[in-house]
Amino acid sequence: MQVRVIDALGELFFGAQIDFSLRGASVGSVTDSAGEARITYPEEGAGLEVSVSASGATQSRLLAPGIDITPGGTRNLVDFKMPVIRSTNVPPRPVAKCPDGTAGQPCVDCYINGSTIRVCG
């Protein structure tokens, strides 16, 4: 699943925070994003909640259980259109993080309840 954060002018929102949750529990995040993040998770039947914060604006969306998460299809892309304009034109170095604090650039594998969840910034 790929998430994009778009500002009010239609540009990728550099610096946005993107958080992922399954069944109400955090499964990973991307801080200081370049306006995009990806997550791969094994539980196709679980609803994925995505929350995006940028310049004081926050949006959350619960994606339907069973959504096609096979890479390459447009169904795998979710855009968040924020009502604010990004404050920088310099792409940051995003950091992908697991709930236990493990971090990586550009990706990190999170091990949660016997499952591997990959988060990339």
N, CA, C and O atoms as a GROMACS GRO file, in nm:
protein
  484
    1MET      N    1   0.085  -0.116   0.000
    1MET     CA    2   0.000   0.000   0.000
    1MET      C    3   0.090   0.123   0.000
    1MET      O    4   0.181   0.134   0.082
    2GLN      N    5   0.065   0.214  -0.090
    2GLN     CA    6   0.141   0.339  -0.096
    2GLN      C    7   0.049   0.453  -0.057
    2GLN      O    8  -0.066   0.459  -0.099
    3VAL      N    9   0.102   0.543   0.024
    3VAL     CA   10   0.029   0.662   0.068
    3VAL      C   11   0.104   0.784   0.017
    3VAL      O   12   0.226   0.792   0.027
    4ARG      N   13   0.028   0.879  -0.037
    4ARG     CA   14   0.088   1.007  -0.076
    4ARG      C   15   0.017   1.118  -0.001
    4ARG      O   16  -0.105   1.114   0.019
    5VAL      N   17   0.094   1.218   0.039
    5VAL     CA   18   0.039   1.336   0.106
    5VAL      C   19   0.058   1.452   0.009
    5VAL      O   20   0.171   1.486  -0.028
    6ILE      N   21  -0.052   1.512  -0.031
    6ILE     CA   22  -0.053   1.619  -0.131
    6ILE      C   23  -0.094   1.749  -0.063
    6ILE      O   24  -0.189   1.751   0.015
    7ASP      N   25  -0.023   1.857  -0.092
    7ASP     CA   26  -0.060   1.986  -0.030
    7ASP      C   27  -0.169   2.056  -0.111
    7ASP      O   28  -0.216   2.003  -0.212
    8ALA      N   29  -0.210   2.173  -0.067
    8ALA     CA   30  -0.320   2.247  -0.129
    8ALA      C   31  -0.289   2.290  -0.272
    8ALA      O   32  -0.380   2.326  -0.348
    9LEU      N   33  -0.161   2.288  -0.310
    9LEU     CA   34  -0.122   2.326  -0.447
    9LEU      C   35  -0.100   2.203  -0.536
    9LEU      O   36  -0.063   2.217  -0.652
   10GLY      N   37  -0.123   2.084  -0.482
   10GLY     CA   38  -0.107   1.962  -0.560
   10GLY      C   39   0.033   1.904  -0.559
   10GLY      O   40   0.063   1.813  -0.637
   11GLU      N   41   0.119   1.954  -0.471
   11GLU     CA   42   0.258   1.906  -0.460
   11GLU      C   43   0.270   1.805  -0.346
   11GLU      O   44   0.191   1.810  -0.251
   12LEU      N   45   0.368   1.715  -0.354
   12LEU     CA   46   0.396   1.626  -0.241
   12LEU      C   47   0.432   1.711  -0.120
   12LEU      O   48   0.507   1.808  -0.132
   13PHE      N   49   0.380   1.673  -0.005
   13PHE     CA   50   0.400   1.751   0.117
   13PHE      C   51   0.523   1.700   0.191
   13PHE      O   52   0.516   1.598   0.260
   14PHE      N   53   0.636   1.769   0.175
   14PHE     CA   54   0.759   1.732   0.244
   14PHE      C   55   0.743   1.758   0.394
   14PHE      O   56   0.693   1.863   0.435
   15GLY      N   57   0.788   1.661   0.474
   15GLY     CA   58   0.785   1.678   0.619
   15GLY      C   59   0.662   1.622   0.688
   15GLY      O   60   0.653   1.631   0.810
   16ALA      N   61   0.568   1.565   0.615
   16ALA     CA   62   0.447   1.509   0.675
   16ALA      C   63   0.479   1.386   0.760
   16ALA      O   64   0.572   1.312   0.729
   17GLN      N   65   0.402   1.367   0.865
   17GLN     CA   66   0.410   1.248   0.951
   17GLN      C   67   0.302   1.152   0.904
   17GLN      O   68   0.186   1.193   0.889
   18ILE      N   69   0.337   1.025   0.881
   18ILE     CA   70   0.242   0.924   0.835
   18ILE      C   71   0.246   0.807   0.932
   18ILE      O   72   0.352   0.748   0.953
   19ASP      N   73   0.131   0.774   0.991
   19ASP     CA   74   0.121   0.666   1.090
   19ASP      C   75   0.029   0.556   1.041
   19ASP      O   76  -0.075   0.584   0.980
   20PHE      N   77   0.068   0.430   1.067
   20PHE     CA   78  -0.011   0.314   1.027
   20PHE      C   79  -0.054   0.236   1.150
   20PHE      O   80   0.025   0.218   1.243
   21SER      N   81  -0.181   0.190   1.152
   21SER     CA   82  -0.233   0.108   1.261
   21SER      C   83  -0.318  -0.006   1.206
   21SER      O   84  -0.385   0.009   1.104
   22LEU      N   85  -0.314  -0.119   1.275
   22LEU     CA   86  -0.402  -0.233   1.248
   22LEU      C   87  -0.475  -0.265   1.377
   22LEU      O   88  -0.413  -0.281   1.482
   23ARG      N   89  -0.608  -0.275   1.368
   23ARG     CA   90  -0.691  -0.306   1.486
   23ARG      C   91  -0.661  -0.213   1.604
   23ARG      O   92  -0.662  -0.256   1.719
   24GLY      N   93  -0.634  -0.087   1.575
   24GLY     CA   94  -0.610   0.012   1.679
   24GLY      C   95  -0.470   0.015   1.736
   24GLY      O   96  -0.441   0.098   1.822
   25ALA      N   97  -0.382  -0.074   1.691
   25ALA     CA   98  -0.245  -0.078   1.743
   25ALA      C   99  -0.148  -0.027   1.636
   25ALA      O  100  -0.158  -0.065   1.520
   26SER      N  101  -0.055   0.057   1.677
   26SER     CA  102   0.046   0.110   1.584
   26SER      C  103   0.130  -0.003   1.528
   26SER      O  104   0.173  -0.092   1.600
   27VAL      N  105   0.154   0.002   1.396
   27VAL     CA  106   0.241  -0.097   1.332
   27VAL      C  107   0.356  -0.031   1.257
   27VAL      O  108   0.436  -0.099   1.194
   28GLY      N  109   0.365   0.102   1.264
   28GLY     CA  110   0.477   0.171   1.201
   28GLY      C  111   0.441   0.313   1.163
   28GLY      O  112   0.325   0.352   1.162
   29SER      N  113   0.546   0.390   1.132
   29SER     CA  114   0.526   0.530   1.095
   29SER      C  115   0.643   0.577   1.010
   29SER      O  116   0.748   0.513   1.003
   30VAL      N  117   0.621   0.690   0.944
   30VAL     CA  118   0.729   0.757   0.871
   30VAL      C  119   0.730   0.902   0.919
   30VAL      O  120   0.630   0.973   0.905
   31THR      N  121   0.842   0.944   0.975
   31THR     CA  122   0.855   1.082   1.019
   31THR      C  123   0.935   1.159   0.916
   31THR      O  124   1.021   1.105   0.846
   32ASP      N  125   0.904   1.288   0.907
   32ASP     CA  126   0.973   1.377   0.814
   32ASP      C  127   0.972   1.319   0.673
   32ASP      O  128   1.075   1.315   0.605
   33SER      N  129   0.853   1.275   0.629
   33SER     CA  130   0.841   1.209   0.499
   33SER      C  131   0.867   1.305   0.383
   33SER      O  132   0.864   1.427   0.400
   34ALA      N  133   0.892   1.247   0.268
   34ALA     CA  134   0.904   1.324   0.144
   34ALA      C  135   0.768   1.329   0.074
   34ALA      O  136   0.761   1.350  -0.047
   35GLY      N  137   0.661   1.309   0.152
   35GLY     CA  138   0.526   1.313   0.098
   35GLY      C  139   0.474   1.177   0.056
   35GLY      O  140   0.364   1.167   0.001
   36GLU      N  141   0.551   1.073   0.083
   36GLU     CA  142   0.509   0.938   0.045
   36GLU      C  143   0.555   0.839   0.150
   36GLU      O  144   0.653   0.861   0.222
   37ALA      N  145   0.481   0.726   0.158
   37ALA     CA  146   0.520   0.614   0.244
   37ALA      C  147   0.457   0.488   0.186
   37ALA      O  148   0.356   0.494   0.116
   38ARG      N  149   0.518   0.375   0.218
   38ARG     CA  150   0.464   0.245   0.176
   38ARG      C  151   0.463   0.151   0.294
   38ARG      O  152   0.547   0.159   0.383
   39ILE      N  153   0.364   0.061   0.294
   39ILE     CA  154   0.358  -0.041   0.396
   39ILE      C  155   0.318  -0.172   0.330
   39ILE      O  156   0.230  -0.176   0.244
   40THR      N  157   0.383  -0.279   0.372
   40THR     CA  158   0.347  -0.414   0.330
   40THR      C  159   0.316  -0.491   0.456
   40THR      O  160   0.397  -0.496   0.549
   41TYR      N  161   0.198  -0.552   0.460
   41TYR     CA  162   0.158  -0.626   0.580
   41TYR      C  163   0.085  -0.753   0.538
   41TYR      O  164   0.019  -0.755   0.434
   42PRO      N  165   0.096  -0.859   0.618
   42PRO     CA  166   0.044  -0.990   0.577
   42PRO      C  167  -0.106  -1.010   0.601
   42PRO      O  168  -0.163  -1.106   0.549
   43GLU      N  169  -0.170  -0.926   0.676
   43GLU     CA  170  -0.309  -0.948   0.717
   43GLU      C  171  -0.406  -0.879   0.623
   43GLU      O  172  -0.456  -0.771   0.653
   44GLU      N  173  -0.432  -0.943   0.508
   44GLU     CA  174  -0.518  -0.881   0.408
   44GLU      C  175  -0.659  -0.857   0.460
   44GLU      O  176  -0.728  -0.765   0.414
   45GLY      N  177  -0.704  -0.938   0.556
   45GLY     CA  178  -0.839  -0.923   0.608
   45GLY      C  179  -0.853  -0.815   0.713
   45GLY      O  180  -0.964  -0.789   0.761
   46ALA      N  181  -0.742  -0.750   0.750
   46ALA     CA  182  -0.747  -0.648   0.854
   46ALA      C  183  -0.759  -0.509   0.792
   46ALA      O  184  -0.697  -0.480   0.690
   47GLY      N  185  -0.839  -0.425   0.854
   47GLY     CA  186  -0.848  -0.286   0.808
   47GLY      C  187  -0.725  -0.209   0.853
   47GLY      O  188  -0.686  -0.215   0.969
   48LEU      N  189  -0.666  -0.135   0.762
   48LEU     CA  190  -0.548  -0.055   0.790
   48LEU      C  191  -0.592   0.089   0.811
   48LEU      O  192  -0.660   0.147   0.727
   49GLU      N  193  -0.553   0.146   0.925
   49GLU     CA  194  -0.582   0.287   0.949
   49GLU      C  195  -0.456   0.367   0.919
   49GLU      O  196  -0.347   0.333   0.965
   50VAL      N  197  -0.474   0.474   0.842
   50VAL     CA  198  -0.363   0.562   0.808
   50VAL      C  199  -0.397   0.701   0.860
   50VAL      O  200  -0.506   0.752   0.835
   51SER      N  201  -0.304   0.761   0.932
   51SER     CA  202  -0.321   0.896   0.984
   51SER      C  203  -0.206   0.982   0.935
   51SER      O  204  -0.089   0.941   0.942
   52VAL      N  205  -0.239   1.100   0.885
   52VAL     CA  206  -0.139   1.190   0.828
   52VAL      C  207  -0.147   1.325   0.899
   52VAL      O  208  -0.256   1.378   0.919
   53SER      N  209  -0.031   1.379   0.938
   53SER     CA  210  -0.025   1.511   1.000
   53SER      C  211   0.075   1.596   0.923
   53SER      O  212   0.186   1.552   0.892
   54ALA      N  213   0.033   1.721   0.892
   54ALA     CA  214   0.120   1.812   0.818
   54ALA      C  215   0.083   1.955   0.852
   54ALA      O  216  -0.032   1.996   0.832
   55SER      N  217   0.178   2.031   0.904
   55SER     CA  218   0.158   2.173   0.938
   55SER      C  219   0.031   2.198   1.018
   55SER      O  220  -0.043   2.291   0.990
   56GLY      N  221   0.007   2.113   1.118
   56GLY     CA  222  -0.108   2.132   1.206
   56GLY      C  223  -0.238   2.071   1.157
   56GLY      O  224  -0.334   2.065   1.233
   57ALA      N  225  -0.243   2.025   1.034
   57ALA     CA  226  -0.363   1.959   0.980
   57ALA      C  227  -0.346   1.808   0.993
   57ALA      O  228  -0.238   1.755   0.969
   58THR      N  229  -0.454   1.739   1.030
   58THR     CA  230  -0.450   1.594   1.046
   58THR      C  231  -0.568   1.531   0.975
   58THR      O  232  -0.680   1.582   0.982
   59GLN      N  233  -0.543   1.420   0.907
   59GLN     CA  234  -0.649   1.341   0.844
   59GLN      C  235  -0.622   1.195   0.874
   59GLN      O  236  -0.507   1.152   0.878
   60SER      N  237  -0.731   1.119   0.895
   60SER     CA  238  -0.720   0.975   0.916
   60SER      C  239  -0.820   0.905   0.826
   60SER      O  240  -0.926   0.959   0.795
   61ARG      N  241  -0.784   0.785   0.787
   61ARG     CA  242  -0.873   0.707   0.702
   61ARG      C  243  -0.856   0.559   0.736
   61ARG      O  244  -0.744   0.510   0.748
   62LEU      N  245  -0.968   0.489   0.751
   62LEU     CA  246  -0.966   0.344   0.771
   62LEU      C  247  -0.990   0.281   0.635
   62LEU      O  248  -1.096   0.299   0.575
   63LEU      N  249  -0.892   0.207   0.587
   63LEU     CA  250  -0.904   0.143   0.457
   63LEU      C  251  -0.976   0.010   0.474
   63LEU      O  252  -0.955  -0.060   0.573
   64ALA      N  253  -1.059  -0.023   0.379
   64ALA     CA  254  -1.144  -0.142   0.389
   64ALA      C  255  -1.062  -0.269   0.404
   64ALA      O  256  -0.958  -0.285   0.339
   65PRO      N  257  -1.107  -0.361   0.489
   65PRO     CA  258  -1.040  -0.491   0.500
   65PRO      C  259  -1.040  -0.561   0.364
   65PRO      O  260  -1.135  -0.549   0.287
   66GLY      N  261  -0.932  -0.633   0.337
   66GLY     CA  262  -0.924  -0.710   0.215
   66GLY      C  263  -0.882  -0.630   0.094
   66GLY      O  264  -0.887  -0.682  -0.018
   67ILE      N  265  -0.841  -0.504   0.112
   67ILE     CA  266  -0.798  -0.423  -0.002
   67ILE      C  267  -0.679  -0.491  -0.069
   67ILE      O  268  -0.594  -0.550  -0.003
   68ASP      N  269  -0.674  -0.482  -0.201
   68ASP     CA  270  -0.566  -0.542  -0.277
   68ASP      C  271  -0.435  -0.470  -0.244
   68ASP      O  272  -0.421  -0.351  -0.272
   69ILE      N  273  -0.340  -0.542  -0.185
   69ILE     CA  274  -0.212  -0.478  -0.149
   69ILE      C  275  -0.098  -0.525  -0.238
   69ILE      O  276   0.019  -0.506  -0.205
   70THR      N  277  -0.133  -0.587  -0.351
   70THR     CA  278  -0.030  -0.629  -0.445
   70THR      C  279   0.031  -0.506  -0.511
   70THR      O  280  -0.043  -0.422  -0.563
   71PRO      N  281   0.164  -0.492  -0.509
   71PRO     CA  282   0.226  -0.372  -0.566
   71PRO      C  283   0.191  -0.352  -0.714
   71PRO      O  284   0.173  -0.448  -0.788
   72GLY      N  285   0.182  -0.227  -0.753
   72GLY     CA  286   0.167  -0.194  -0.893
   72GLY      C  287   0.030  -0.148  -0.938
   72GLY      O  288   0.019  -0.089  -1.045
   73GLY      N  289  -0.074  -0.172  -0.861
   73GLY     CA  290  -0.208  -0.132  -0.903
   73GLY      C  291  -0.250   0.000  -0.843
   73GLY      O  292  -0.202   0.038  -0.736
   74THR      N  293  -0.339   0.071  -0.912
   74THR     CA  294  -0.382   0.200  -0.860
   74THR      C  295  -0.467   0.184  -0.734
   74THR      O  296  -0.478   0.278  -0.655
   75ARG      N  297  -0.526   0.067  -0.713
   75ARG     CA  298  -0.602   0.043  -0.590
   75ARG      C  299  -0.510   0.046  -0.468
   75ARG      O  300  -0.556   0.056  -0.355
   76ASN      N  301  -0.381   0.037  -0.492
   76ASN     CA  302  -0.283   0.033  -0.383
   76ASN      C  303  -0.231   0.171  -0.347
   76ASN      O  304  -0.140   0.183  -0.265
   77LEU      N  305  -0.288   0.274  -0.406
   77LEU     CA  306  -0.242   0.410  -0.384
   77LEU      C  307  -0.353   0.491  -0.318
   77LEU      O  308  -0.465   0.498  -0.369
   78VAL      N  309  -0.321   0.552  -0.205
   78VAL     CA  310  -0.417   0.636  -0.134
   78VAL      C  311  -0.358   0.775  -0.120
   78VAL      O  312  -0.248   0.792  -0.066
   79ASP      N  313  -0.430   0.876  -0.169
   79ASP     CA  314  -0.386   1.014  -0.158
   79ASP      C  315  -0.458   1.083  -0.043
   79ASP      O  316  -0.579   1.069  -0.027
   80PHE      N  317  -0.384   1.158   0.035
   80PHE     CA  318  -0.439   1.247   0.137
   80PHE      C  319  -0.415   1.389   0.088
   80PHE      O  320  -0.300   1.430   0.074
   81LYS      N  321  -0.521   1.462   0.062
   81LYS     CA  322  -0.508   1.600   0.014
   81LYS      C  323  -0.527   1.694   0.133
   81LYS      O  324  -0.636   1.707   0.188
   82MET      N  325  -0.418   1.759   0.171
   82MET     CA  326  -0.417   1.844   0.289
   82MET      C  327  -0.452   1.988   0.251
   82MET      O  328  -0.418   2.034   0.142
   83PRO      N  329  -0.521   2.060   0.341
   83PRO     CA  330  -0.564   2.197   0.312
   83PRO      C  331  -0.456   2.302   0.338
   83PRO      O  332  -0.486   2.420   0.350
   84VAL      N  333  -0.332   2.259   0.349
   84VAL     CA  334  -0.221   2.349   0.380
   84VAL      C  335  -0.114   2.336   0.273
   84VAL      O  336  -0.114   2.241   0.196
   85ILE      N  337  -0.022   2.433   0.268
   85ILE     CA  338   0.086   2.434   0.170
   85ILE      C  339   0.216   2.399   0.241
   85ILE      O  340   0.244   2.448   0.350
   86ARG      N  341   0.296   2.313   0.178
   86ARG     CA  342   0.423   2.274   0.240
   86ARG      C  343   0.512   2.396   0.260
   86ARG      O  344   0.503   2.493   0.184
   87SER      N  345   0.596   2.391   0.362
   87SER     CA  346   0.678   2.507   0.396
   87SER      C  347   0.818   2.500   0.339
   87SER      O  348   0.896   2.595   0.354
   88THR      N  349   0.853   2.389   0.274
   88THR     CA  350   0.987   2.376   0.218
   88THR      C  351   0.981   2.307   0.083
   88THR      O  352   0.892   2.227   0.057
   89ASN      N  353   1.076   2.338  -0.002
   89ASN     CA  354   1.089   2.270  -0.130
   89ASN      C  355   1.204   2.172  -0.130
   89ASN      O  356   1.236   2.114  -0.234
   90VAL      N  357   1.266   2.153  -0.015
   90VAL     CA  358   1.380   2.062  -0.003
   90VAL      C  359   1.330   1.929   0.052
   90VAL      O  360   1.280   1.923   0.165
   91PRO      N  361   1.342   1.821  -0.026
   91PRO     CA  362   1.297   1.692   0.024
   91PRO      C  363   1.378   1.649   0.146
   91PRO      O  364   1.501   1.656   0.143
   92PRO      N  365   1.312   1.604   0.251
   92PRO     CA  366   1.384   1.558   0.370
   92PRO      C  367   1.434   1.415   0.353
   92PRO      O  368   1.408   1.351   0.251
   93ARG      N  369   1.504   1.366   0.454
   93ARG     CA  370   1.542   1.224   0.459
   93ARG      C  371   1.445   1.156   0.553
   93ARG      O  372   1.462   1.161   0.675
   94PRO      N  373   1.343   1.091   0.499
   94PRO     CA  374   1.243   1.028   0.583
   94PRO      C  375   1.300   0.914   0.666
   94PRO      O  376   1.396   0.848   0.624
   95VAL      N  377   1.241   0.892   0.783
   95VAL     CA  378   1.281   0.783   0.870
   95VAL      C  379   1.159   0.694   0.894
   95VAL      O  380   1.055   0.741   0.940
   96ALA      N  381   1.172   0.566   0.862
   96ALA     CA  382   1.066   0.468   0.888
   96ALA      C  383   1.091   0.411   1.028
   96ALA      O  384   1.204   0.377   1.063
   97LYS      N  385   0.982   0.400   1.108
   97LYS     CA  386   0.997   0.356   1.247
   97LYS      C  387   0.896   0.248   1.281
   97LYS      O  388   0.782   0.248   1.233
   98CYS      N  389   0.940   0.156   1.367
   98CYS     CA  390   0.852   0.054   1.424
   98CYS      C  391   0.803   0.104   1.561
   98CYS      O  392   0.863   0.193   1.620
   99PRO      N  393   0.693   0.046   1.610
   99PRO     CA  394   0.644   0.087   1.742
   99PRO      C  395   0.746   0.067   1.855
   99PRO      O  396   0.740   0.138   1.955
  100ASP      N  397   0.840  -0.029   1.839
  100ASP     CA  398   0.939  -0.052   1.943
  100ASP      C  399   1.059   0.042   1.934
  100ASP      O  400   1.152   0.032   2.013
  101GLY      N  401   1.056   0.136   1.837
  101GLY     CA  402   1.164   0.232   1.823
  101GLY      C  403   1.268   0.197   1.718
  101GLY      O  404   1.351   0.281   1.684
  102THR      N  405   1.264   0.074   1.666
  102THR     CA  406   1.355   0.036   1.558
  102THR      C  407   1.330   0.128   1.439
  102THR      O  408   1.214   0.155   1.405
  103ALA      N  409   1.436   0.177   1.376
  103ALA     CA  410   1.420   0.273   1.266
  103ALA      C  411   1.513   0.237   1.152
  103ALA      O  412   1.613   0.167   1.171
  104GLY      N  413   1.478   0.285   1.032
  104GLY     CA  414   1.561   0.262   0.915
  104GLY      C  415   1.536   0.366   0.808
  104GLY      O  416   1.434   0.434   0.809
  105GLN      N  417   1.630   0.376   0.715
  105GLN     CA  418   1.617   0.467   0.600
  105GLN      C  419   1.657   0.390   0.476
  105GLN      O  420   1.771   0.343   0.472
  106PRO      N  421   1.578   0.372   0.378
  106PRO     CA  422   1.442   0.424   0.367
  106PRO      C  423   1.337   0.332   0.428
  106PRO      O  424   1.222   0.374   0.445
  107CYS      N  425   1.374   0.205   0.461
  107CYS     CA  426   1.274   0.108   0.508
  107CYS      C  427   1.316   0.047   0.641
  107CYS      O  428   1.432   0.053   0.682
  108VAL      N  429   1.216  -0.012   0.708
  108VAL     CA  430   1.241  -0.089   0.830
  108VAL      C  431   1.141  -0.204   0.832
  108VAL      O  432   1.026  -0.189   0.792
  109ASP      N  433   1.187  -0.320   0.880
  109ASP     CA  434   1.098  -0.434   0.900
  109ASP      C  435   1.060  -0.439   1.047
  109ASP      O  436   1.146  -0.446   1.135
  110CYS      N  437   0.930  -0.436   1.074
  110CYS     CA  438   0.878  -0.441   1.210
  110CYS      C  439   0.825  -0.581   1.236
  110CYS      O  440   0.751  -0.636   1.154
  111TYR      N  441   0.862  -0.638   1.348
  111TYR     CA  442   0.817  -0.773   1.384
  111TYR      C  443   0.715  -0.758   1.496
  111TYR      O  444   0.749  -0.725   1.610
  112ILE      N  445   0.587  -0.785   1.460
  112ILE     CA  446   0.477  -0.763   1.553
  112ILE      C  447   0.390  -0.886   1.557
  112ILE      O  448   0.332  -0.925   1.456
  113ASN      N  449   0.378  -0.947   1.675
  113ASN     CA  450   0.293  -1.064   1.695
  113ASN      C  451   0.318  -1.172   1.592
  113ASN      O  452   0.223  -1.231   1.539
  114GLY      N  453   0.444  -1.201   1.562
  114GLY     CA  454   0.480  -1.306   1.470
  114GLY      C  455   0.470  -1.269   1.323
  114GLY      O  456   0.494  -1.354   1.237
  115SER      N  457   0.434  -1.147   1.292
  115SER     CA  458   0.422  -1.101   1.154
  115SER      C  459   0.530  -1.000   1.122
  115SER      O  460   0.576  -0.927   1.211
  116THR      N  461   0.571  -0.995   0.997
  116THR     CA  462   0.666  -0.895   0.951
  116THR      C  463   0.591  -0.789   0.873
  116THR      O  464   0.519  -0.820   0.778
  117ILE      N  465   0.608  -0.665   0.915
  117ILE     CA  466   0.544  -0.551   0.850
  117ILE      C  467   0.656  -0.460   0.804
  117ILE      O  468   0.739  -0.417   0.884
  118ARG      N  469   0.660  -0.430   0.674
  118ARG     CA  470   0.764  -0.343   0.619
  118ARG      C  471   0.707  -0.205   0.596
  118ARG      O  472   0.604  -0.188   0.532
  119VAL      N  473   0.776  -0.105   0.650
  119VAL     CA  474   0.737   0.036   0.636
  119VAL      C  475   0.853   0.108   0.568
  119VAL      O  476   0.969   0.094   0.607
  120CYS      N  477   0.819   0.187   0.464
  120CYS     CA  478   0.921   0.261   0.390
  120CYS      C  479   0.880   0.406   0.376
  120CYS      O  480   0.763   0.437   0.356
  121GLY      N  481   0.978   0.496   0.385
  121GLY     CA  482   0.953   0.638   0.368
  121GLY      C  483   0.998   0.687   0.234
  121GLY      O  484   0.983   0.806   0.204
   0.00000   0.00000   0.00000
